Amino acid sequence: MREGPPALPFVLTVGVTGHRKAALPADSLPTLEERLRAVLGETKVRAEQVRSANCQFFSDDPSRLALVSPLADGADQMTAHMALDLGFELHAILPFERERYRLDMVDDASRGRFDALLQKAKSVLELAGRPEEALQPYVMAGLATVAHSDLLLAVWDGQPARGAGGTADVVELAMGLARPII
Protein backbone atom coordinates (compact mmCIF):
# COMPACT_ATOMS: atom_id res chain seq x y z
CA MET A 1 0.00 0.00 0.00
CA ARG A 2 1.33 3.42 -1.02
CA GLU A 3 1.84 5.99 1.73
CA GLY A 4 0.70 9.54 1.06
CA PRO A 5 -1.57 10.94 -1.60
CA PRO A 6 -2.38 8.95 -4.72
CA ALA A 7 0.10 9.16 -7.59
CA LEU A 8 -0.82 11.56 -10.39
CA PRO A 9 -0.62 10.85 -14.11
CA PHE A 10 2.29 12.27 -16.07
CA VAL A 11 1.13 15.37 -17.96
CA LEU A 12 3.24 17.78 -20.04
CA THR A 13 1.61 20.88 -21.47
CA VAL A 14 3.24 22.82 -24.30
CA GLY A 15 2.04 26.32 -25.11
CA VAL A 16 2.51 27.87 -28.52
CA THR A 17 2.95 31.45 -29.61
CA GLY A 18 3.85 32.50 -33.09
CA HIS A 19 3.44 34.88 -35.93
CA ARG A 20 0.29 35.11 -37.96
CA LYS A 21 0.12 33.87 -41.52
CA ALA A 22 0.78 37.29 -43.07
CA ALA A 23 4.07 37.65 -41.13
CA LEU A 24 5.42 34.24 -42.18
CA PRO A 25 7.35 34.29 -45.48
CA ALA A 26 5.71 31.80 -47.85
CA ASP A 27 9.06 30.25 -48.80
CA SER A 28 9.77 29.48 -45.12
CA LEU A 29 6.61 27.43 -44.53
CA PRO A 30 7.95 23.99 -45.57
CA THR A 31 11.01 24.42 -43.33
CA LEU A 32 8.87 25.75 -40.49
CA GLU A 33 6.49 22.79 -40.73
CA GLU A 34 9.43 20.37 -40.73
CA ARG A 35 10.99 22.02 -37.65
CA LEU A 36 7.71 22.22 -35.74
CA ARG A 37 7.00 18.54 -36.39
CA ALA A 38 10.54 17.64 -35.28
CA VAL A 39 10.30 19.70 -32.08
CA LEU A 40 6.90 18.28 -31.16
CA GLY A 41 8.08 14.75 -31.94
CA GLU A 42 11.23 15.18 -29.87
CA THR A 43 9.21 16.70 -27.04
CA LYS A 44 7.00 13.62 -27.06
CA VAL A 45 10.01 11.28 -26.96
CA ARG A 46 11.75 13.24 -24.18
CA ALA A 47 8.57 13.47 -22.11
CA GLU A 48 8.23 9.70 -22.20
CA GLN A 49 11.88 9.33 -21.19
CA VAL A 50 11.33 11.63 -18.20
CA ARG A 51 8.22 9.68 -17.21
CA SER A 52 10.00 6.34 -17.51
CA ALA A 53 13.00 7.52 -15.50
CA ASN A 54 10.67 8.77 -12.75
CA CYS A 55 7.85 6.25 -12.98
CA GLN A 56 7.74 5.79 -9.21
CA PHE A 57 6.29 9.30 -8.91
CA PHE A 58 3.44 8.83 -11.40
CA SER A 59 0.35 6.68 -11.65
CA ASP A 60 0.08 3.85 -14.13
CA ASP A 61 -2.29 5.97 -16.25
CA PRO A 62 -1.01 6.72 -19.75
CA SER A 63 1.05 9.87 -20.18
CA ARG A 64 -0.85 12.91 -21.41
CA LEU A 65 0.64 15.51 -23.70
CA ALA A 66 -1.29 18.70 -24.33
CA LEU A 67 -0.92 21.78 -26.51
CA VAL A 68 -2.34 25.13 -25.40
CA SER A 69 -2.97 27.52 -28.28
CA PRO A 70 -4.92 30.69 -29.09
CA LEU A 71 -5.43 29.16 -32.58
CA ALA A 72 -4.60 32.34 -34.50
CA ASP A 73 -4.04 31.83 -38.21
CA GLY A 74 -0.42 31.01 -38.98
CA ALA A 75 1.97 29.32 -36.55
CA ASP A 76 -0.69 28.63 -33.88
CA GLN A 77 -2.96 26.70 -36.24
CA MET A 78 -0.06 24.94 -37.94
CA THR A 79 1.31 23.74 -34.60
CA ALA A 80 -2.13 22.66 -33.37
CA HIS A 81 -2.67 20.44 -36.43
CA MET A 82 0.72 18.78 -35.99
CA ALA A 83 0.24 18.29 -32.26
CA LEU A 84 -3.10 16.58 -32.84
CA ASP A 85 -1.47 14.32 -35.45
CA LEU A 86 1.13 13.34 -32.83
CA GLY A 87 -1.47 12.48 -30.20
CA PHE A 88 -1.45 15.67 -28.13
CA GLU A 89 -4.68 16.97 -26.60
CA LEU A 90 -5.63 20.46 -27.77
CA HIS A 91 -6.71 23.17 -25.34
CA ALA A 92 -7.71 26.49 -26.90
CA ILE A 93 -7.49 29.86 -25.16
CA LEU A 94 -9.28 32.57 -27.13
CA PRO A 95 -9.03 36.32 -26.48
CA PHE A 96 -12.74 36.79 -27.25
CA GLU A 97 -15.78 34.59 -27.61
CA ARG A 98 -15.29 32.39 -30.64
CA GLU A 99 -17.62 34.17 -33.08
CA ARG A 100 -15.93 37.51 -32.44
CA TYR A 101 -12.46 35.93 -32.69
CA ARG A 102 -13.33 34.35 -36.05
CA LEU A 103 -13.54 37.90 -37.45
CA ASP A 104 -9.79 38.28 -36.82
CA MET A 105 -8.92 35.39 -39.12
CA VAL A 106 -7.29 36.51 -42.36
CA ASP A 107 -9.46 34.50 -44.78
CA ASP A 108 -12.08 31.77 -45.12
CA ALA A 109 -9.44 29.02 -45.11
CA SER A 110 -8.10 30.25 -41.75
CA ARG A 111 -11.63 30.44 -40.34
CA GLY A 112 -12.28 26.89 -41.58
CA ARG A 113 -9.09 25.60 -39.90
CA PHE A 114 -10.05 27.49 -36.73
CA ASP A 115 -13.51 25.90 -36.68
CA ALA A 116 -12.08 22.41 -37.33
CA LEU A 117 -9.52 22.80 -34.56
CA LEU A 118 -12.15 24.00 -32.09
CA GLN A 119 -14.16 20.84 -32.85
CA LYS A 120 -11.12 18.73 -31.88
CA ALA A 121 -10.21 20.73 -28.78
CA LYS A 122 -10.58 18.98 -25.44
CA SER A 123 -11.34 22.35 -23.86
CA VAL A 124 -11.96 25.91 -25.04
CA LEU A 125 -11.50 28.92 -22.78
CA GLU A 126 -13.14 32.03 -24.21
CA LEU A 127 -11.79 35.08 -22.40
CA ALA A 128 -14.06 38.04 -21.84
CA GLY A 129 -12.09 40.39 -24.08
CA ARG A 130 -13.91 43.34 -25.61
CA PRO A 131 -12.99 44.65 -29.07
CA GLU A 132 -12.91 48.26 -27.80
CA GLU A 133 -10.05 47.32 -25.45
CA ALA A 134 -7.67 47.43 -28.41
CA LEU A 135 -5.01 44.73 -27.89
CA GLN A 136 -5.57 43.94 -24.19
CA PRO A 137 -7.51 40.70 -24.96
CA TYR A 138 -4.47 39.38 -26.88
CA VAL A 139 -2.21 40.19 -23.92
CA MET A 140 -4.54 38.18 -21.67
CA ALA A 141 -4.63 35.25 -24.11
CA GLY A 142 -0.81 35.21 -24.17
CA LEU A 143 -0.67 35.38 -20.39
CA ALA A 144 -3.16 32.52 -20.07
CA THR A 145 -1.24 30.43 -22.63
CA VAL A 146 2.01 30.81 -20.67
CA ALA A 147 0.27 30.26 -17.33
CA HIS A 148 -1.22 26.96 -18.52
CA SER A 149 2.03 25.64 -20.04
CA ASP A 150 5.07 23.79 -18.74
CA LEU A 151 7.05 24.70 -21.87
CA LEU A 152 6.55 27.38 -24.53
CA LEU A 153 7.15 26.77 -28.23
CA ALA A 154 7.73 30.12 -29.96
CA VAL A 155 7.72 30.74 -33.71
CA TRP A 156 9.36 34.15 -33.49
CA ASP A 157 11.57 36.21 -35.76
CA GLY A 158 13.40 37.81 -32.82
CA GLN A 159 11.99 41.25 -33.59
CA PRO A 160 10.14 43.49 -31.09
CA ALA A 161 6.39 43.03 -30.76
CA ARG A 162 4.30 44.48 -33.58
CA GLY A 163 1.55 45.12 -31.05
CA ALA A 164 0.62 44.36 -27.46
CA GLY A 165 0.15 40.66 -26.91
CA GLY A 166 2.27 39.70 -29.91
CA THR A 167 4.78 36.88 -30.06
CA ALA A 168 7.65 38.94 -28.63
CA ASP A 169 5.50 39.97 -25.65
CA VAL A 170 4.53 36.37 -24.93
CA VAL A 171 8.17 35.25 -25.15
CA GLU A 172 9.20 38.07 -22.78
CA LEU A 173 6.46 37.08 -20.35
CA ALA A 174 7.57 33.43 -20.43
CA MET A 175 11.18 34.48 -19.83
CA GLY A 176 10.09 36.58 -16.85
CA LEU A 177 8.38 33.52 -15.37
CA ALA A 178 11.42 31.32 -16.10
CA ARG A 179 9.26 29.15 -18.35
CA PRO A 180 11.40 27.01 -20.67
CA ILE A 181 11.16 28.22 -24.28
CA ILE A 182 11.97 26.48 -27.54
C-alpha positions as a Python dict, from the first residue, in 0.01 Angstrom:
ca = {
    (1, 'M'): (0, 0, 0),
    (2, 'R'): (133, 342, -102),
    (3, 'E'): (184, 599, 173),
    (4, 'G'): (70, 954, 106),
    (5, 'P'): (-157, 1094, -160),
    (6, 'P'): (-238, 895, -472),
    (7, 'A'): (10, 916, -759),
    (8, 'L'): (-82, 1156, -1039),
    (9, 'P'): (-62, 1085, -1411),
    (10, 'F'): (229, 1227, -1607),
    (11, 'V'): (113, 1537, -1796),
    (12, 'L'): (324, 1778, -2004),
    (13, 'T'): (161, 2088, -2147),
    (14, 'V'): (324, 2282, -2430),
    (15, 'G'): (204, 2632, -2511),
    (16, 'V'): (251, 2787, -2852),
    (17, 'T'): (295, 3145, -2961),
    (18, 'G'): (385, 3250, -3309),
    (19, 'H'): (344, 3488, -3593),
    (20, 'R'): (29, 3511, -3796),
    (21, 'K'): (12, 3387, -4152),
    (22, 'A'): (78, 3729, -4307),
    (23, 'A'): (407, 3765, -4113),
    (24, 'L'): (542, 3424, -4218),
    (25, 'P'): (735, 3429, -4548),
    (26, 'A'): (571, 3180, -4785),
    (27, 'D'): (906, 3025, -4880),
    (28, 'S'): (977, 2948, -4512),
    (29, 'L'): (661, 2743, -4453),
    (30, 'P'): (795, 2399, -4557),
    (31, 'T'): (1101, 2442, -4333),
    (32, 'L'): (887, 2575, -4049),
    (33, 'E'): (649, 2279, -4073),
    (34, 'E'): (943, 2037, -4073),
    (35, 'R'): (1099, 2202, -3765),
    (36, 'L'): (771, 2222, -3574),
    (37, 'R'): (700, 1854, -3639),
    (38, 'A'): (1054, 1764, -3528),
    (39, 'V'): (1030, 1970, -3208),
    (40, 'L'): (690, 1828, -3116),
    (41, 'G'): (808, 1475, -3194),
    (42, 'E'): (1123, 1518, -2987),
    (43, 'T'): (921, 1670, -2704),
    (44, 'K'): (700, 1362, -2706),
    (45, 'V'): (1001, 1128, -2696),
    (46, 'R'): (1175, 1324, -2418),
    (47, 'A'): (857, 1347, -2211),
    (48, 'E'): (823, 970, -2220),
    (49, 'Q'): (1188, 933, -2119),
    (50, 'V'): (1133, 1163, -1820),
    (51, 'R'): (822, 968, -1721),
    (52, 'S'): (1000, 634, -1751),
    (53, 'A'): (1300, 752, -1550),
    (54, 'N'): (1067, 877, -1275),
    (55, 'C'): (785, 625, -1298),
    (56, 'Q'): (774, 579, -921),
    (57, 'F'): (629, 930, -891),
    (58, 'F'): (344, 883, -1140),
    (59, 'S'): (35, 668, -1165),
    (60, 'D'): (8, 385, -1413),
    (61, 'D'): (-229, 597, -1625),
    (62, 'P'): (-101, 672, -1975),
    (63, 'S'): (105, 987, -2018),
    (64, 'R'): (-85, 1291, -2141),
    (65, 'L'): (64, 1551, -2370),
    (66, 'A'): (-129, 1870, -2433),
    (67, 'L'): (-92, 2178, -2651),
    (68, 'V'): (-234, 2513, -2540),
    (69, 'S'): (-297, 2752, -2828),
    (70, 'P'): (-492, 3069, -2909),
    (71, 'L'): (-543, 2916, -3258),
    (72, 'A'): (-460, 3234, -3450),
    (73, 'D'): (-404, 3183, -3821),
    (74, 'G'): (-42, 3101, -3898),
    (75, 'A'): (197, 2932, -3655),
    (76, 'D'): (-69, 2863, -3388),
    (77, 'Q'): (-296, 2670, -3624),
    (78, 'M'): (-6, 2494, -3794),
    (79, 'T'): (131, 2374, -3460),
    (80, 'A'): (-213, 2266, -3337),
    (81, 'H'): (-267, 2044, -3643),
    (82, 'M'): (72, 1878, -3599),
    (83, 'A'): (24, 1829, -3226),
    (84, 'L'): (-310, 1658, -3284),
    (85, 'D'): (-147, 1432, -3545),
    (86, 'L'): (113, 1334, -3283),
    (87, 'G'): (-147, 1248, -3020),
    (88, 'F'): (-145, 1567, -2813),
    (89, 'E'): (-468, 1697, -2660),
    (90, 'L'): (-563, 2046, -2777),
    (91, 'H'): (-671, 2317, -2534),
    (92, 'A'): (-771, 2649, -2690),
    (93, 'I'): (-749, 2986, -2516),
    (94, 'L'): (-928, 3257, -2713),
    (95, 'P'): (-903, 3632, -2648),
    (96, 'F'): (-1274, 3679, -2725),
    (97, 'E'): (-1578, 3459, -2761),
    (98, 'R'): (-1529, 3239, -3064),
    (99, 'E'): (-1762, 3417, -3308),
    (100, 'R'): (-1593, 3751, -3244),
    (101, 'Y'): (-1246, 3593, -3269),
    (102, 'R'): (-1333, 3435, -3605),
    (103, 'L'): (-1354, 3790, -3745),
    (104, 'D'): (-979, 3828, -3682),
    (105, 'M'): (-892, 3539, -3912),
    (106, 'V'): (-729, 3651, -4236),
    (107, 'D'): (-946, 3450, -4478),
    (108, 'D'): (-1208, 3177, -4512),
    (109, 'A'): (-944, 2902, -4511),
    (110, 'S'): (-810, 3025, -4175),
    (111, 'R'): (-1163, 3044, -4034),
    (112, 'G'): (-1228, 2689, -4158),
    (113, 'R'): (-909, 2560, -3990),
    (114, 'F'): (-1005, 2749, -3673),
    (115, 'D'): (-1351, 2590, -3668),
    (116, 'A'): (-1208, 2241, -3733),
    (117, 'L'): (-952, 2280, -3456),
    (118, 'L'): (-1215, 2400, -3209),
    (119, 'Q'): (-1416, 2084, -3285),
    (120, 'K'): (-1112, 1873, -3188),
    (121, 'A'): (-1021, 2073, -2878),
    (122, 'K'): (-1058, 1898, -2544),
    (123, 'S'): (-1134, 2235, -2386),
    (124, 'V'): (-1196, 2591, -2504),
    (125, 'L'): (-1150, 2892, -2278),
    (126, 'E'): (-1314, 3203, -2421),
    (127, 'L'): (-1179, 3508, -2240),
    (128, 'A'): (-1406, 3804, -2184),
    (129, 'G'): (-1209, 4039, -2408),
    (130, 'R'): (-1391, 4334, -2561),
    (131, 'P'): (-1299, 4465, -2907),
    (132, 'E'): (-1291, 4826, -2780),
    (133, 'E'): (-1005, 4732, -2545),
    (134, 'A'): (-767, 4743, -2841),
    (135, 'L'): (-501, 4473, -2789),
    (136, 'Q'): (-557, 4394, -2419),
    (137, 'P'): (-751, 4070, -2496),
    (138, 'Y'): (-447, 3938, -2688),
    (139, 'V'): (-221, 4019, -2392),
    (140, 'M'): (-454, 3818, -2167),
    (141, 'A'): (-463, 3525, -2411),
    (142, 'G'): (-81, 3521, -2417),
    (143, 'L'): (-67, 3538, -2039),
    (144, 'A'): (-316, 3252, -2007),
    (145, 'T'): (-124, 3043, -2263),
    (146, 'V'): (201, 3081, -2067),
    (147, 'A'): (27, 3026, -1733),
    (148, 'H'): (-122, 2696, -1852),
    (149, 'S'): (203, 2564, -2004),
    (150, 'D'): (507, 2379, -1874),
    (151, 'L'): (705, 2470, -2187),
    (152, 'L'): (655, 2738, -2453),
    (153, 'L'): (715, 2677, -2823),
    (154, 'A'): (773, 3012, -2996),
    (155, 'V'): (772, 3074, -3371),
    (156, 'W'): (936, 3415, -3349),
    (157, 'D'): (1157, 3621, -3576),
    (158, 'G'): (1340, 3781, -3282),
    (159, 'Q'): (1199, 4125, -3359),
    (160, 'P'): (1014, 4349, -3109),
    (161, 'A'): (639, 4303, -3076),
    (162, 'R'): (430, 4448, -3358),
    (163, 'G'): (155, 4512, -3105),
    (164, 'A'): (62, 4436, -2746),
    (165, 'G'): (15, 4066, -2691),
    (166, 'G'): (227, 3970, -2991),
    (167, 'T'): (478, 3688, -3006),
    (168, 'A'): (765, 3894, -2863),
    (169, 'D'): (550, 3997, -2565),
    (170, 'V'): (453, 3637, -2493),
    (171, 'V'): (817, 3525, -2515),
    (172, 'E'): (920, 3807, -2278),
    (173, 'L'): (646, 3708, -2035),
    (174, 'A'): (757, 3343, -2043),
    (175, 'M'): (1118, 3448, -1983),
    (176, 'G'): (1009, 3658, -1685),
    (177, 'L'): (838, 3352, -1537),
    (178, 'A'): (1142, 3132, -1610),
    (179, 'R'): (926, 2915, -1835),
    (180, 'P'): (1140, 2701, -2067),
    (181, 'I'): (1116, 2822, -2428),
    (182, 'I'): (1197, 2648, -2754),
}
